[in-house]
């Protein structure tokens, strides 16, 4: 009996030993001067986008078609959910810091702007090419099979939404040499005047698209200032957090801006499409909170196991960002084909029952996303499926375990 127990326990012991070895290797491969808190903030921003989309996006089956819907449309009291999961400002804050530091390092090495930008664009758009090709084929197959055009459009919109933000991020990355020393107040002023003209004086609605660049340039410039050594005192974080929160509350309560920080179907105004002044001030509050968390995060991430989890998530950050909506679509469409409409997947999101049912589906979405990550993660990691957990200064490549 003792031998049998030992044999049965051996695989688990081997797995634990392998996990401990991986944690040690990741920790050893990390340069001492790497700011682990930045990686944690990036991971937080990606997970916020993923969970936010899964919670506030529904695909309703209706008379042979599938259309998009949102619980925020039927239950406006859930607007605070968008305050937690709309984390794009943190994504651009980190992007500005990483972009500015990366370009400064490239210049110090004598690397040209074109070489630096080309390497970043390849890393960014190699996984984009994969999702684009897959969905182009999928759309063609659905059209050939006679799937309703409205359904194809609704699904395509869900997939395109993350890509649109990535295009903005790529444009700001390309402009890093021009904007790295730009004070965030300049793009913030642009957003203010654009909203004043289009909303206060009934100006052309198309003017709002200027805010797509100007709005996200605000946290990007904050990140660049952070890279230059600014924003390191806690007072700055508190001013951004409190000032941004007060400004956002004032805009929502007295200026007619929506309380939801994401778009709501049927709403008269979206805070996100294009970004409004309220979305930008809310982003300032988020950036302030992120800066205040840097110190505690650094202490927590000194633990090798915690850092390993963050590092491994960052290895697949782009894959997770690009494929999370596909995971939801796969679960939704497969369940509809096999069983018909199910609560939390295909029903109108108009009550607490839908919310509870949707929460129960989230682990299924995550499992399918894990499968998609295993299938398409190589496009992010490179030709041989290997990548460095820490790209700069890493002594040796670390192969991440399958299925992580």
C-alpha positions as CSV (number, residue, x, y, z in Angstrom):
1,X,0.0,0.0,0.0
2,X,2.8,2.4,0.8
3,X,4.4,1.7,-2.6
4,X,1.1,2.4,-4.3
5,X,0.7,5.7,-2.4
6,X,4.2,6.7,-3.3
7,X,3.6,5.9,-7.0
8,X,0.4,7.8,-7.1
9,X,1.9,10.8,-5.5
10,X,5.0,10.9,-7.7
11,X,3.4,12.8,-10.7
12,X,2.0,15.5,-8.4
13,X,5.4,15.8,-6.7
14,X,7.1,16.1,-10.0
15,X,4.7,18.8,-11.1
16,X,5.3,20.7,-7.9
17,X,9.0,20.4,-8.4
18,X,8.7,21.5,-12.0
19,X,6.7,24.5,-11.0
20,X,9.2,25.5,-8.3
21,X,12.0,25.2,-10.8
22,X,10.2,27.4,-13.3
23,X,9.5,30.0,-10.6
24,X,13.2,30.0,-9.7
25,X,14.3,30.3,-13.3
26,X,12.0,33.2,-14.0
27,X,13.1,35.0,-10.9
28,X,16.8,34.5,-11.7
29,X,16.2,35.6,-15.3
30,X,14.8,39.0,-14.2
31,X,17.3,41.9,-14.1
32,X,17.5,43.5,-10.7
33,X,16.7,46.9,-12.2
34,X,13.5,45.8,-13.8
35,X,10.4,47.4,-12.4
36,X,8.1,44.5,-11.8
37,X,5.2,46.8,-10.8
38,X,5.0,48.0,-14.4
39,X,4.4,44.5,-15.6
40,X,1.8,44.0,-13.0
41,X,0.0,47.1,-14.0
42,X,0.0,45.9,-17.6
43,X,-1.4,42.6,-16.6
44,X,-4.1,44.3,-14.5
45,X,-5.1,46.5,-17.5
46,X,-5.4,43.5,-19.8
47,X,-7.4,41.5,-17.3
48,X,-9.7,44.5,-16.7
49,X,-10.5,44.8,-20.4
50,X,-11.1,41.0,-20.7
51,X,-13.4,40.8,-17.6
52,X,-15.1,44.0,-18.5
53,X,-16.0,42.8,-22.0
54,X,-17.2,39.4,-20.7
55,X,-19.4,41.0,-18.1
56,X,-21.0,43.9,-20.1
57,X,-21.3,42.3,-23.5
58,X,-24.1,39.9,-24.4
59,X,-25.0,38.2,-27.7
60,X,-28.8,37.8,-27.7
61,X,-30.4,35.1,-29.9
62,X,-33.5,36.6,-31.5
63,X,-35.5,35.2,-34.4
64,X,-32.6,33.4,-36.1
65,X,-30.1,36.2,-35.6
66,X,-27.6,37.2,-33.0
67,X,-27.3,40.8,-31.9
68,X,-25.2,42.6,-29.4
69,X,-26.6,43.9,-26.1
70,X,-25.4,45.1,-22.7
71,X,-26.7,44.7,-19.2
72,X,-25.8,48.4,-18.7
73,X,-28.6,49.3,-21.1
74,X,-31.3,47.5,-19.0
75,X,-29.7,47.9,-15.6
76,X,-28.0,51.4,-15.5
77,X,-27.3,50.8,-11.8
78,X,-24.5,48.6,-12.9
79,X,-22.5,51.5,-14.2
80,X,-19.9,51.2,-11.4
81,X,-18.9,47.9,-13.0
82,X,-17.4,49.9,-15.8
83,X,-15.4,52.0,-13.4
84,X,-13.6,48.9,-12.2
85,X,-13.0,47.2,-15.6
86,X,-12.5,50.1,-18.0
87,X,-8.7,50.1,-17.5
88,X,-7.5,51.4,-20.9
89,X,-5.9,54.5,-19.3
90,X,-3.6,52.2,-17.3
91,X,-2.8,50.3,-20.5
92,X,-1.7,53.6,-22.2
93,X,0.1,54.8,-19.1
94,X,2.3,51.7,-19.1
95,X,2.7,51.9,-22.9
96,X,4.0,55.5,-22.6
97,X,6.5,54.5,-20.0
98,X,7.7,51.4,-21.8
99,X,7.8,53.2,-25.2
100,X,9.8,56.2,-23.9
101,X,12.3,54.1,-22.0
102,X,12.6,51.7,-24.9
103,X,13.3,54.5,-27.4
104,X,15.8,56.2,-25.0
105,X,17.6,52.9,-24.6
106,X,17.7,52.3,-28.4
107,X,19.2,55.7,-28.9
108,X,21.8,55.0,-26.3
109,X,22.8,51.9,-28.1
110,X,23.0,53.8,-31.4
111,X,19.9,52.1,-32.8
112,X,18.0,54.0,-35.4
113,X,14.3,55.1,-35.0
114,X,13.3,52.9,-37.9
115,X,14.9,49.8,-36.4
116,X,13.4,50.4,-33.0
117,X,9.9,51.0,-34.3
118,X,10.1,48.1,-36.8
119,X,10.9,45.7,-34.0
120,X,8.1,46.9,-31.9
121,X,5.6,46.8,-34.7
122,X,6.5,43.3,-35.6
123,X,6.0,42.1,-32.1
124,X,2.7,43.9,-31.9
125,X,1.2,43.0,-35.3
126,X,2.4,39.4,-35.8
127,X,-0.4,38.1,-33.5
128,X,-2.8,40.7,-35.0
129,X,-2.2,39.1,-38.4
130,X,-3.2,35.7,-37.0
131,X,-6.6,36.8,-35.6
132,X,-7.3,38.9,-38.7
133,X,-6.8,35.9,-41.1
134,X,-8.8,33.6,-38.9
135,X,-11.7,35.9,-38.7
136,X,-11.6,36.8,-42.4
137,X,-11.9,33.1,-43.1
138,X,-14.6,32.7,-40.5
139,X,-16.7,35.6,-41.9
140,X,-16.4,34.1,-45.4
141,X,-17.5,30.7,-44.2
142,X,-20.5,32.2,-42.3
143,X,-21.5,34.2,-45.3
144,X,-21.3,31.2,-47.6
145,X,-23.3,29.1,-45.1
146,X,-26.1,31.7,-45.2
147,X,-25.6,33.2,-41.8
148,X,-27.5,36.4,-41.4
149,X,-25.5,39.5,-42.2
150,X,-26.5,41.2,-39.0
151,X,-25.1,38.2,-37.0
152,X,-21.8,38.3,-38.9
153,X,-21.6,42.1,-38.3
154,X,-22.3,41.8,-34.6
155,X,-19.6,39.2,-34.2
156,X,-17.1,41.1,-36.3
157,X,-17.7,44.2,-34.2
158,X,-16.8,42.4,-31.0
159,X,-13.5,41.2,-32.5
160,X,-12.7,44.5,-34.1
161,X,-13.1,46.6,-31.0
162,X,-9.9,45.5,-29.3
163,X,-8.0,46.0,-32.6
164,X,-9.1,49.6,-32.9
165,X,-7.5,50.5,-29.6
166,X,-4.4,48.6,-30.7
167,X,-4.1,50.8,-33.8
168,X,-4.3,53.9,-31.7
169,X,-1.6,52.5,-29.4
170,X,0.6,51.7,-32.4
171,X,0.2,55.3,-33.7
172,X,1.2,56.7,-30.4
173,X,4.1,54.4,-30.2
174,X,5.3,55.6,-33.6
175,X,5.0,59.2,-32.4
176,X,7.0,58.5,-29.2
177,X,10.0,60.7,-30.3
178,X,7.6,63.6,-30.8
179,X,5.3,63.2,-27.8
180,X,7.8,61.8,-25.2
181,X,8.3,65.3,-23.7
182,X,4.8,66.6,-24.4
183,X,3.1,67.8,-21.2
184,X,-0.2,65.9,-20.7
185,X,-2.1,69.2,-20.2
186,X,-1.8,69.9,-23.9
187,X,-3.8,66.9,-25.2
188,X,-6.1,67.4,-22.2
189,X,-6.8,70.9,-23.3
190,X,-7.6,69.6,-26.8
191,X,-10.1,67.2,-25.4
192,X,-11.7,70.0,-23.4
193,X,-12.2,72.3,-26.3
194,X,-13.3,69.5,-28.7
195,X,-16.1,68.5,-26.2
196,X,-17.0,72.1,-25.5
197,X,-17.5,72.8,-29.3
198,X,-19.3,69.5,-30.2
199,X,-21.4,69.1,-27.0
200,X,-21.7,72.6,-25.6
201,X,-22.2,74.5,-28.9
202,X,-23.7,71.7,-31.0
203,X,-20.6,71.5,-33.2
204,X,-20.0,68.7,-35.8
205,X,-20.1,65.3,-34.1
206,X,-17.1,64.2,-36.3
207,X,-15.0,66.6,-34.4
208,X,-15.1,64.1,-31.5
209,X,-12.7,61.7,-33.4
210,X,-9.9,64.1,-32.6
211,X,-10.2,62.8,-29.1
212,X,-9.3,59.3,-30.2
213,X,-5.7,60.5,-30.4
214,X,-5.8,63.4,-27.9
215,X,-7.7,61.5,-25.2
216,X,-5.3,58.5,-25.1
217,X,-2.3,60.7,-25.5
218,X,-3.0,62.1,-22.0
219,X,-2.1,58.9,-20.1
220,X,0.6,58.0,-22.8
221,X,2.3,61.3,-22.0
222,X,2.0,60.7,-18.3
223,X,3.8,57.3,-18.9
224,X,6.5,59.1,-20.8
225,X,6.9,61.6,-17.9
226,X,7.1,58.6,-15.5
227,X,9.9,57.1,-17.7
228,X,11.9,60.4,-17.3
229,X,11.8,60.1,-13.6
230,X,8.7,62.1,-12.9
231,X,5.5,61.1,-11.1
232,X,7.5,59.1,-8.5
233,X,6.2,61.0,-5.4
234,X,3.0,59.8,-3.8
235,X,1.7,63.4,-3.8
236,X,1.4,63.3,-7.6
237,X,-0.5,60.1,-7.5
238,X,-2.9,61.5,-4.9
239,X,-3.5,64.7,-6.9
240,X,-4.3,62.7,-10.1
241,X,-6.5,60.3,-8.2
242,X,-8.5,62.9,-6.3
243,X,-8.5,65.5,-9.0
244,X,-9.6,63.1,-11.7
245,X,-12.3,61.6,-9.5
246,X,-13.7,65.0,-8.6
247,X,-13.6,66.2,-12.1
248,X,-15.3,63.1,-13.4
249,X,-18.0,63.2,-10.8
250,X,-18.7,66.8,-11.6
251,X,-19.0,66.1,-15.4
252,X,-21.4,63.2,-14.8
253,X,-23.5,65.0,-12.2
254,X,-23.7,68.5,-13.7
255,X,-22.5,68.4,-17.3
256,X,-24.7,65.5,-18.6
257,X,-21.9,63.0,-19.3
258,X,-23.0,59.3,-18.9
259,X,-22.0,57.5,-15.7
260,X,-20.9,54.4,-17.6
261,X,-17.3,54.6,-18.8
262,X,-18.0,52.3,-21.7
263,X,-20.5,52.6,-24.5
264,X,-24.1,51.6,-23.9
265,X,-26.3,50.5,-26.9
266,X,-28.9,53.1,-27.5
267,X,-27.3,55.7,-25.4
268,X,-27.2,59.3,-26.5
269,X,-23.5,59.7,-25.8
270,X,-20.7,57.2,-25.3
271,X,-17.8,58.1,-23.1
272,X,-15.5,55.8,-25.0
273,X,-16.4,56.0,-28.7
274,X,-14.9,58.5,-29.1
275,X,-13.3,59.3,-25.7
276,X,-15.0,62.2,-23.9
277,X,-13.6,64.6,-21.4
278,X,-15.2,62.5,-18.6
279,X,-13.4,59.4,-19.9
280,X,-10.1,61.3,-19.9
281,X,-10.5,62.7,-16.3
282,X,-11.5,59.2,-15.2
283,X,-8.4,57.9,-16.8
284,X,-6.3,60.5,-14.8
285,X,-7.9,59.1,-11.6
286,X,-6.9,55.6,-12.7
287,X,-3.4,56.7,-13.5
288,X,-3.1,58.2,-10.0
289,X,-4.4,55.0,-8.4
290,X,-1.8,53.0,-10.5
291,X,1.0,55.2,-9.3
292,X,0.0,54.9,-5.7
293,X,0.0,51.1,-6.1
294,X,3.5,50.9,-7.5
295,X,5.2,50.7,-4.1
296,X,3.0,48.0,-2.6
297,X,3.2,46.1,-5.9
298,X,7.0,46.1,-5.8
299,X,7.0,44.6,-2.4
300,X,4.4,41.9,-3.3
301,X,6.2,41.1,-6.5
302,X,9.5,40.5,-4.7
303,X,8.0,37.1,-4.0
304,X,9.2,34.8,-6.8
305,X,5.9,32.9,-7.1
306,X,3.8,36.0,-7.5
307,X,6.2,37.5,-10.0
308,X,6.3,34.3,-12.0
309,X,2.5,34.5,-12.4
310,X,2.6,38.1,-13.6
311,X,5.5,37.4,-16.0
312,X,3.8,34.4,-17.5
313,X,0.6,36.4,-18.1
314,X,2.6,39.2,-19.7
315,X,4.1,36.6,-22.1
316,X,0.7,36.1,-23.6
317,X,-0.8,39.6,-22.9
318,X,-1.3,40.4,-26.6
319,X,-2.8,37.0,-27.3
320,X,-5.2,37.3,-24.4
321,X,-6.2,40.8,-25.5
322,X,-6.8,39.8,-29.1
323,X,-8.6,36.5,-28.6
324,X,-10.8,37.0,-25.5
325,X,-13.8,38.1,-27.5
326,X,-13.4,35.1,-29.8
327,X,-13.5,32.9,-26.7
328,X,-16.8,34.3,-25.7
329,X,-18.1,34.0,-29.2
330,X,-17.0,30.3,-29.5
331,X,-18.8,29.4,-26.2
332,X,-21.9,31.4,-27.2
333,X,-22.3,30.0,-30.7
334,X,-21.4,26.4,-29.8
335,X,-24.0,26.4,-26.9
336,X,-26.6,27.9,-29.2
337,X,-26.0,25.3,-31.9
338,X,-26.0,22.4,-29.4
339,X,-28.7,23.3,-26.9
340,X,-30.5,26.5,-28.0
341,X,-30.7,29.7,-26.0
342,X,-29.3,29.6,-22.5
343,X,-29.5,32.0,-19.6
344,X,-26.5,34.3,-19.3
345,X,-25.4,33.5,-22.9
346,X,-28.3,34.2,-25.3
347,X,-31.0,35.9,-23.2
348,X,-31.7,39.6,-22.8
349,X,-29.4,40.9,-20.0
350,X,-32.2,42.6,-18.1
351,X,-32.1,41.4,-14.6
352,X,-30.0,40.0,-11.7
353,X,-30.6,36.5,-12.9
354,X,-28.7,37.2,-16.1
355,X,-25.8,38.6,-14.1
356,X,-25.6,35.5,-11.9
357,X,-25.8,33.2,-14.9
358,X,-23.1,35.2,-16.7
359,X,-20.8,35.0,-13.8
360,X,-21.2,31.2,-13.9
361,X,-20.1,31.2,-17.6
362,X,-16.9,33.2,-17.0
363,X,-14.8,30.1,-16.1
364,X,-15.9,28.5,-19.4
365,X,-14.9,31.6,-21.3
366,X,-11.5,31.5,-19.5
367,X,-11.0,27.8,-20.4
368,X,-11.7,28.4,-24.1
369,X,-9.3,31.4,-24.0
370,X,-6.7,29.1,-22.5
371,X,-7.1,26.8,-25.5
372,X,-6.9,29.7,-28.0
373,X,-3.8,30.9,-26.2
374,X,-2.2,27.5,-26.6
375,X,-3.1,27.5,-30.3
376,X,-2.1,31.0,-31.2
377,X,0.4,32.0,-28.5
378,X,3.3,31.1,-30.8
379,X,2.6,34.1,-33.0
380,X,3.3,36.4,-30.0
381,X,6.3,34.4,-28.8
382,X,8.2,34.0,-32.1
383,X,8.8,31.3,-34.7
384,X,10.0,28.6,-32.4
385,X,7.4,29.1,-29.7
386,X,10.0,30.4,-27.2
387,X,10.3,33.8,-25.7
388,X,12.2,35.5,-22.9
389,X,10.2,36.0,-19.8
390,X,12.2,39.2,-19.4
391,X,13.4,40.5,-22.7
392,X,16.0,43.0,-21.6
393,X,19.0,41.5,-19.9
394,X,17.7,38.0,-19.6
395,X,20.6,35.5,-19.5
396,X,18.7,32.7,-21.1
397,X,15.3,32.0,-22.8
398,X,12.7,30.3,-20.6
399,X,10.2,28.0,-22.1
400,X,6.9,28.5,-20.5
401,X,4.9,25.4,-19.5
402,X,2.2,24.2,-21.9
403,X,-1.3,25.2,-20.9
404,X,-0.4,28.2,-18.8
